[in-house]
Amino acid sequence: MTKQQISLPAKLINGGIAGIVGVTCVFPIDLVKTRLQNQRQGQQIYKNMMDCLVKTVRSEGYFGMYRGAAVNLTLVTPEKAIKLAANDFFRQHLSKNEKGLTVFKEMLAGCGAGMCQVVITTPMEMLKIQLQDAGRLAAQQIKPASMSPTKLAATRVLSRSYNAGPSTATSALSATQIARELLRTQGIPGLYKGLWATLMRDVPFSMVYFPLFAHLNQLGQPSRDESAPFYWAFFSGCLAGSTAAVAVNPCDVVKTRLQSLNKGASEESYNGVVDCVSKIMRKEGPSAFLKGAGCRALVIAPLFGIAQVMYFIGIGEFILDLSPFN
């Protein structure tokens, strides 16, 4: 980050723009991550990331890779804005009357940021996962080898039903319809299913990411009073983001499984975090917790690299300078 103080509105704008640009670029890989994480042993439809991308395009078309993107694009602005702004807020308050922050206080600031963001992250992920995983369930119902062109086209409109019970072929539902159904049947807690798993992922992520980024970025500073160049900020954001993403991937797998409302054939349900962890360990082994780790690193790295560049360039400050309300 640059040395000058950045106003809260500018932080929100920078984080929001970075989130929108980043999600637009990497959302197909995020969709692949969700589908790979939800695959059970012995029921693999996708062999790897590229195989999943190719099969998704063939069966659902190019825009099939962006299922659930509207939810992310709508909510990623407040989510990323809250995360980045909260971290800066906690860092500023923890560093009062001190020259710098200790690693412990940097981790504490990251912890606070992670706890703040789950207010937005949990319902966003809840809705996104249902839309992203619908194609995998449709592919499970119809074996690709036996698909006629007519049946293949039909898979484009297959989606989940969002009540308890086995998945069925239904007309595609929007995020708004899913949210309404969850609110009608389960109330607000329905949108916050998997909250504890989300906290388990996002709090450690922020505790790793923000201190690591700060120290990596410091290595690129020509002097104590100068900021690191923008390419170094981007590199630092990418490296810190990918490292933190892989570190917390087991929690992300648990969160994805818990938030998947409908299951495919022979896929069991889970009663909370502990039950989910024990069943995955017993039936799929420790390697299952690393499913989608590569995809997640590829998603998170540019997201946070772009975010740091937005801060460096000062897009938010530029927009505020042009505003008549400045």
C-alpha positions in Angstrom: 0.0 0.0 0.0 1.1 3.6 -0.5 2.3 5.5 2.5 -0.4 8.2 2.4 -3.7 7.7 4.2 -6.5 6.5 1.9 -10.0 7.6 2.8 -12.7 5.0 3.5 -14.8 5.8 0.4 -11.7 5.4 -1.8 -10.9 2.1 -0.1 -14.5 0.9 -0.8 -14.3 2.0 -4.5 -10.9 0.4 -5.0 -12.0 -2.9 -3.4 -15.2 -2.9 -5.4 -13.7 -2.3 -8.8 -10.9 -4.8 -8.1 -13.5 -7.4 -7.2 -15.6 -6.9 -10.3 -12.6 -7.0 -12.6 -11.1 -10.0 -10.9 -14.3 -12.1 -10.8 -15.0 -11.4 -14.5 -11.5 -12.7 -15.3 -11.4 -15.8 -13.2 -15.0 -16.9 -12.6 -14.8 -20.0 -14.9 -11.9 -21.4 -12.8 -13.9 -20.8 -9.7 -16.8 -22.8 -11.2 -14.4 -25.6 -11.9 -13.1 -25.5 -8.3 -16.7 -25.9 -7.0 -17.4 -28.9 -9.2 -14.1 -30.6 -8.5 -14.6 -30.2 -4.7 -18.1 -31.6 -4.9 -17.1 -34.8 -6.7 -17.1 -38.0 -4.6 -14.7 -40.8 -4.9 -15.8 -43.3 -7.6 -18.2 -40.8 -9.2 -15.7 -38.6 -11.0 -17.2 -36.8 -14.0 -14.2 -34.5 -14.4 -10.6 -35.7 -14.5 -9.0 -32.3 -13.9 -9.4 -28.5 -14.4 -9.0 -28.5 -18.2 -11.3 -31.6 -18.6 -14.0 -29.8 -16.5 -13.7 -26.6 -18.6 -14.0 -28.5 -21.9 -16.9 -30.6 -20.8 -18.7 -27.5 -19.4 -18.4 -25.6 -22.6 -19.5 -28.6 -24.7 -22.6 -29.4 -22.6 -23.6 -25.9 -21.4 -22.0 -23.5 -23.8 -19.5 -20.7 -23.2 -21.8 -18.8 -20.8 -22.3 -22.0 -18.8 -18.9 -21.2 -17.4 -20.4 -18.1 -15.8 -23.2 -19.8 -14.0 -23.6 -17.9 -10.7 -21.4 -15.0 -11.9 -24.2 -12.5 -11.4 -24.4 -13.3 -7.7 -20.6 -12.7 -7.4 -20.6 -9.5 -9.4 -23.4 -8.1 -7.3 -22.0 -9.0 -3.9 -18.2 -9.1 -4.5 -18.1 -5.3 -4.4 -19.3 -5.0 -0.8 -17.5 -8.2 0.2 -14.0 -7.2 -1.1 -14.6 -3.6 0.0 -15.4 -4.7 3.6 -12.4 -7.1 3.7 -9.9 -4.5 2.5 -11.3 -1.6 4.4 -11.7 -3.6 7.6 -8.1 -4.7 7.5 -6.9 -1.2 7.0 -9.2 0.0 9.8 -7.9 -2.5 12.3 -4.3 -2.0 11.3 -4.6 1.8 11.8 -6.1 1.3 15.3 -3.6 -1.4 16.3 -0.7 0.7 15.2 -1.6 3.8 17.2 1.4 5.3 19.1 3.7 2.7 17.5 6.1 2.9 14.6 4.9 -0.4 13.1 2.8 -3.5 13.7 4.1 -6.8 15.1 3.3 -9.9 13.2 0.8 -10.9 15.9 -1.1 -7.5 15.5 -1.0 -7.9 11.7 -2.7 -11.3 12.1 -5.2 -9.8 14.5 -6.1 -7.2 12.0 -6.6 -9.9 9.3 -8.7 -11.9 11.7 -11.0 -8.9 12.3 -11.3 -8.4 8.5 -12.2 -12.0 7.9 -14.9 -11.9 10.6 -16.4 -8.8 9.1 -16.6 -10.1 5.5 -18.6 -13.3 6.3 -21.7 -11.2 6.6 -21.7 -10.9 2.8 -19.5 -13.9 1.9 -21.8 -16.6 3.3 -25.0 -15.9 1.5 -23.0 -15.0 -1.7 -21.2 -18.4 -1.6 -24.5 -20.2 -0.7 -26.3 -18.9 -3.8 -23.3 -19.1 -6.1 -22.5 -22.8 -5.3 -26.1 -23.9 -6.1 -25.8 -22.4 -9.6 -22.3 -23.5 -10.3 -22.8 -27.1 -9.3 -26.1 -27.6 -11.3 -24.2 -28.6 -14.4 -22.3 -31.3 -12.6 -25.6 -32.8 -11.2 -27.1 -32.7 -14.7 -24.0 -34.5 -16.1 -24.4 -37.2 -13.4 -27.9 -37.9 -14.4 -27.1 -38.3 -18.1 -24.0 -40.2 -19.0 -22.0 -38.3 -21.6 -21.2 -41.3 -23.6 -24.8 -42.1 -24.3 -26.0 -38.5 -24.9 -27.7 -37.7 -28.2 -27.4 -34.1 -29.4 -31.0 -33.4 -28.2 -30.3 -34.7 -24.7 -27.0 -32.8 -24.6 -28.9 -29.6 -25.3 -31.4 -30.5 -22.7 -28.7 -30.5 -20.0 -28.4 -26.8 -20.4 -31.7 -26.3 -18.6 -31.2 -28.9 -15.9 -30.6 -27.4 -12.5 -31.2 -28.3 -8.9 -34.4 -28.2 -6.9 -33.6 -26.4 -3.7 -35.7 -28.5 -1.3 -34.4 -31.4 0.7 -34.2 -34.7 -1.2 -32.6 -36.1 -4.3 -31.9 -33.8 -7.2 -34.3 -33.7 -10.0 -34.5 -32.1 -13.4 -36.1 -28.7 -13.2 -36.1 -25.5 -15.2 -33.1 -23.4 -14.4 -33.6 -21.2 -11.3 -32.1 -17.8 -10.7 -30.3 -16.7 -7.6 -33.2 -14.5 -6.7 -35.6 -17.5 -6.8 -33.3 -19.6 -4.7 -32.9 -16.9 -2.1 -36.7 -16.4 -1.9 -37.2 -20.1 -1.5 -34.6 -20.3 1.2 -36.1 -17.3 3.0 -39.6 -18.8 2.7 -38.7 -22.3 4.0 -35.8 -21.6 6.4 -35.7 -17.9 7.0 -32.5 -15.9 7.2 -30.5 -18.8 8.7 -31.1 -20.6 5.4 -28.9 -18.1 3.6 -26.2 -18.5 6.3 -25.9 -22.3 6.1 -22.2 -23.1 6.4 -21.4 -19.9 8.4 -19.0 -21.6 10.7 -17.1 -23.3 7.8 -16.9 -19.9 6.1 -15.5 -18.4 9.2 -13.0 -21.3 9.4 -11.9 -20.5 5.9 -11.9 -16.7 5.8 -10.5 -15.8 9.2 -7.3 -17.9 8.8 -7.1 -16.8 5.1 -7.0 -13.1 6.2 -4.6 -13.9 9.0 -2.2 -15.4 6.5 -2.8 -13.1 3.5 -2.5 -9.6 5.0 0.7 -10.0 7.0 2.3 -12.0 4.2 1.4 -9.3 1.6 2.6 -6.5 3.9 6.1 -8.1 4.3 6.4 -9.2 0.6 5.4 -5.7 -0.5 7.9 -4.2 1.9 10.7 -6.1 0.2 10.0 -4.2 -3.0 10.2 -0.7 -1.5 13.3 1.3 -2.7 13.4 3.0 0.7 11.3 3.3 3.9 9.6 6.5 2.6 8.8 5.2 -0.9 6.1 2.8 -2.1 6.9 -0.4 -4.0 6.3 -0.2 -7.7 2.9 -1.3 -9.0 4.2 -4.6 -10.6 5.7 -5.5 -7.2 2.3 -4.8 -5.5 0.6 -7.1 -8.0 3.2 -9.8 -7.5 3.0 -9.6 -3.8 -0.8 -9.7 -3.9 -0.8 -12.8 -6.2 1.8 -14.7 -4.1 0.2 -13.9 -0.8 -3.3 -14.7 -2.1 -2.3 -18.1 -3.7 -0.4 -19.1 -0.5 -3.3 -18.3 1.8 -5.8 -19.9 -0.6 -3.9 -23.3 -0.6 -3.4 -23.1 3.1 -7.1 -22.9 3.9 -8.3 -25.2 1.0 -9.5 -28.0 3.4 -11.9 -25.5 5.0 -13.1 -24.5 1.6 -13.9 -28.1 0.7 -15.9 -28.5 3.9 -17.7 -25.2 3.3 -18.6 -26.2 -0.3 -19.9 -29.6 0.7 -22.0 -28.1 3.6 -23.5 -25.4 1.4 -24.5 -27.7 -1.5 -28.2 -28.1 -0.9 -28.9 -31.0 -3.2 -26.8 -34.1 -3.8 -26.2 -36.3 -6.8 -26.8 -40.0 -6.8 -25.3 -41.8 -3.8 -23.9 -38.5 -2.4 -24.6 -38.2 1.4 -25.5 -35.2 3.5 -23.5 -33.8 6.4 -24.6 -32.7 9.8 -22.2 -29.9 10.5 -18.5 -29.3 10.2 -17.3 -32.2 12.4 -19.5 -34.7 10.7 -18.4 -33.5 7.2 -14.7 -33.7 8.1 -15.0 -37.2 9.6 -17.0 -38.6 6.6 -14.6 -37.1 4.0 -11.6 -38.4 5.9 -13.1 -41.9 6.3 -14.5 -42.3 2.8 -12.2 -40.3 0.6 -9.0 -39.9 2.5 -6.9 -36.8 3.3 -6.3 -36.0 -0.3 -9.9 -35.0 -0.7 -9.3 -31.9 1.3 -6.9 -30.6 -1.4 -9.5 -31.0 -4.2 -9.6 -27.8 -6.2 -6.6 -26.3 -4.5 -4.8 -25.5 -7.8 -8.0 -23.8 -9.1 -8.5 -21.9 -5.9 -4.9 -20.6 -6.1 -5.5 -19.5 -9.7 -8.7 -17.7 -8.7 -7.4 -15.9 -5.6 -4.0 -14.9 -6.9 -5.2 -12.4 -9.6 -8.1 -11.3 -7.5 -5.9 -9.9 -4.8 -3.1 -8.9 -7.2 -5.6 -6.7 -9.0 -6.9 -5.3 -5.7 -3.5 -4.2 -4.6 -2.8 -2.6 -8.0 -6.1 -0.7 -7.7 -5.0 0.7 -4.4 -1.6 1.6 -5.9 -3.0 3.4 -8.9 -5.6 5.2 -6.7 -8.7 4.6 -8.9 -11.0 5.4 -5.9 -9.2 8.7 -5.2 -9.5 9.6 -8.9 -13.2 9.0 -9.0 -13.8 10.9 -5.8 -11.8 13.9 -7.2 -14.2 14.0 -10.1 -17.2 13.8 -7.9 -19.1 17.1 -7.3 -19.6 15.9 -3.7 -15.9 15.8 -3.0 
